[in-house]
Structure formats: C-alpha cells, structure tokens
C-alpha cells in the first residue's frame, strides 16, 4: 500500500496535492507561536465539496489526522500541523454562490475572503458585519471556525451572530446541512452554533449561509486623546452610561501610539498617552456622535470636534496595528476579555505586572465589548535572550491570564484556543465541563482525526 499522499494524488490529481518541502513548511503553521513544530505529510488544496469528502474519507480509512486551513491568519495555533497529518487547504473554494438582497443573506464557499464578500454585498447596500483585523486576507471559513470578532462587534456581534446555516463535512466524509435560511429558527438543537467556533475539530465547513446587515449611509468617527490609558478606559464606561451604542470603540495605549508613529511618521504619542476611537453609524450617527464628544470631553479628553479624515485614517491604522510583528517566544500578543466595568482595573493590573516582571507592554482593545489585546515582550540582541528573561515573560503572561479570570473574564475573546491556549483552558473551564466537551468531540469524530490537539 502506498502512502496517504500517493492515494490522495491518485484520487484528486497532482495539482491538488502538494508535497514539496517549501510548501509543507508554509502550511505547517499559522501566525501563532509554535508550540510543537511538525511538518504535514502533504497539503491538499480542495476545489470542491467532492474534493473535501474524498480527502476526509481517505484519511478516515487510514486514521490519518486532518488539519483544515483557511488563509492561515489565525494567531492561536488552530491550523498548526500535526505529525504526519494532511493539511486541507480550502482557499480555492472561494466562490460567492448567491447574494439575496431581499432576504439580506449570502451563500458562500469557505475560502471567500471577508473583504471580497463585503465588496460584493456593498453593491446591494449591505455588509457582512464581522470584521477581524485580518478581514482583507482572512476567509469566511476561518472566521466561522474561530467565531471571529473585530472592530464592529460591540454593535453587530461576532461571527456566530451572522451565521444562519452551514454545510459541513463530518469525520466519516458525509455531508451535513445545518440551520435555516430565515433569521429565526429554533427547531432542534443549535448545531450551527455548535460548529461555529469549534476550530475544525467537529467537522469541516464547506459552505455558509450568512446574514447581511445594512451598509450605513452615514458614519461619524471621533478621536479622543487622553493623558493616560486608565482615564481612556473610563471614557468607554461613560459612553455606555450615556446609552449610546457606537459601532466601533477602539482603545490604544501609549506604546501602540509610539509604534504607529514609528511606522507611519505620525505624531500621535505627542498628543496623548492613550487614544480612544469611537465610530457611530446609521441615520442617527451625527446625533450619537455629538453626545459622545460631550461625554468624552467632560472626562478629560481632547476630542476632535467634527468628523475628520484624520479620525477615519486612525481607525484604519488601528485595523492594521496588529500584524506589524509576528508572535514568537519573545513577543506574545494576547486576546483576553473582561467585563467592561473591569477595564480600568485590568489595565492597571497589566501595567503592574509589566513593571514587576520587567517586561515591555503595549495594549490595544476592542473596548466596546471589553476585549483586550495586551502584548508582552522582551528585548533581544542578535536573537539572544537569557533564560531568566524568558521566564519573566512567561510568568507575566500567565499572571495576566489569571488576573483576567479573577475579574470574571475569559482566556480568549475572539482568537480561539487553538494549540497555544490549551495551557490555560483548565483555569477557565472545570474538568466536568471539559469532559462533556470531549464527549461531544467523540460523538462527531470518534477516531479523533479532525484537528487533533486543538480547542479542547
């Protein structure tokens, strides 16, 4: 009997099965720190549901692990290869099958780029609301797999809130359709919601019916500079107390502003030690923006007085503030969430941890829903860092997770558990809960071939 790669080549053809060393290395990892580097046996680039089913059936017969992959933009190791696995790339399945403007829905293949769906929907005055920072390159399938969030989450929700139905290939190669075409539907268990965020461990998403939202005709963007980050975090709560619901509320600390200045030649850090970006949208955008400006100014911010090109540009810079560096053992960006009422407390805890453990810190946050992305790092010279510095970094990182959980938070707001965050999952979820999840996994994937060692 030949290898699994030989069998798949025979079934699918050589153009869909790649085995050269350079390709294997690229598809072995996503953008997360590498816990255990492994090369796949081969990479399959599926072009149809039939290709996916044939690949799954062949792997199931040989008990070969399968790692589904979109664009590889994940930052938790959800697409890292397992030893001897097949990485199943879905990027070639990139057709927008239907946009129904009257029903405000779209049917797409998993490899459709988030931004491409939004461009197509915009022609109908609609949008796909989830907008992760990687929206220009990440796929809808990847967004579904991780229940991705983004800047607009505070108003429009995460990916799960926009998914109506899924087509999923199960671990035996069979095809399952879940969900409905309607906005409402409560018949039976919510299997669609179960698959969203399951990181490819229960099945492989090969199609999605998603709900679209109205593309706002009016948007107002406000930039508010503060003398310190904690005061800016307090501004987030003040907007909430004014009962205004912005579409976007993004918070950047002084370290993030300095980094943007270095990259773009701006002078943001000289204008404040923290920046709060607020965007209102819809027909009431102007009235809401007026309330927000008054509230933030009363809290000590220097606020832009009208919708400005600069403020809108700052939102775009914020979208790109993650991705200028890649996480590794010396620099780790996190994805915790805390109740909004604890934002100020958690920022204070982060600053204290960075000082105690002598590590550098910068923080950006989707402040509207309490989702923070603190980044801890240590300096290295000629790629050399002493073991003590690495211990300090990891101690600070662990302590930041514990602090978030003690405040009623979570270890991941939108990036997923993947492989990297498994070390902390037991801190948030007690063993009875994890055991129940393992039983669900066993039901859908009794041989454990789908993305093993991830998510649970």
Steps between C-alpha positions, in 0.01 A plus 500: 500500500634845408498805724197715572654770281528251212139395545373858508703586192341206320151610606528878458784547253850642554390863468298477823751306711827676584798332661802722437688604812448874455122462476487264798693754708261783410189297580643351821418809709271797526599833662505374861807411705607147415461258790602182320621541141392216273490460124189362331526197274339702221285803428170452319353807331136408456294663227159346574293325764573175318874561548449557873285189539748284308788629712317440827392150399856404402642637826226335706575161345866531601437686827714791375445836675358791301565868569257736321648834396372824355743784440725414796441833673407347837710594801424215740648204312167363384649411161837366618582166342498174692769239438428318174171681443336624185448875497175561314512845345164649403623823342411390146134458597446873470172555320221726618213275393209735562410835647130542570452870561133467595569232761827674598699176480799363314609144424876458476771239479748492792793651309322828424700792637310709753573825313388349167163407648465852635586650160235285335240574768567874482357509148166415663536745788593216737802378697630194681538641849787294654822685413813352660819699454598244236177554300690581182667157496308271739230265370139457601573136582776609736275766652238230565755254640620746763177697549704806401417845627642834396449870542122505445420231760366737763201584280470214252625198692751228413496256208253262670243779499522519120493129409164348410595165345806287428600217270744280690698190404513269799786272606366207295477710184123546508346839427271668753287813456409689817293806576248692290459781250291710738617737771294307756504125544498292819421150375725249677842560649705787359762296314593802288601688813691194620713485185573873508812543712581128511830560315457211258488238775140386435473533123630691200289796386459492123221757465328769703179698479559830677281788600586841359442835667415840353804692381491827696441805284645731761804442723655737754843431645633660817858499627551574870849538646551444873789564739498134613353166398290445810322830448427397140357169623273695732380691194367175357274453802390862481375451143307194615338692781387757243314207335663550160593187302800572276585261220869521590683583824874437477760581762875538446761561768816709480717212382265432211494868405879517504518194277255654252707819500813301421330316216307788344687815600205634699509694828230318697709438813563872540126566518421262784591180681186319381257526210133403496343466155121501481292454188124543480300394197153504351247778464555611859880507471535879526280530810676209670842641414405834654410326828823300495716809448341678796537197727865442411595866528340513843725209600819685417558403137614723218231414244476562127217745450363366173518198275848515356711314248766467769269315739393262225864442409573420864236227492677347200833520683337325794377223270860447395657542844522125539705324236804726496671233706461124530457334837781272612662391825634856559179690421150379573178681421201391704125504451324522834162650578366638826167658594506859381461619858840346575692653209668760718592241763641259244711765330642593841579134566679466165712806563594372846593157362721651232684704761538217753631251243708754304339439161373741237127546444267658249123467487233543237140412574157456350389702796132498412476133600788474749730303267865596553811408305794558735842419357790410728853481366865495596788648306756283329837582351614291204209265576649416838287522816601360835287230657409725792339755267291228335384382842399855592304532176310177552435578865351837405294335228361235734425760765312716248272206418435429867421867561246503218328188631486640853312799359241278333676493164603240245828374354388576145249749371527434126819319395405154623686253719686322222814329617668787681230578760437141611739566788245737655170336409481304824520826696174619344306179448468238776560134418130396488441761230809395304399134527161582349672678211723197442188283481357734234828473310488119523146499362589700190854368454534160670844431352632844595633588154360853469751762614627296796653679798309824441218696666408259784 
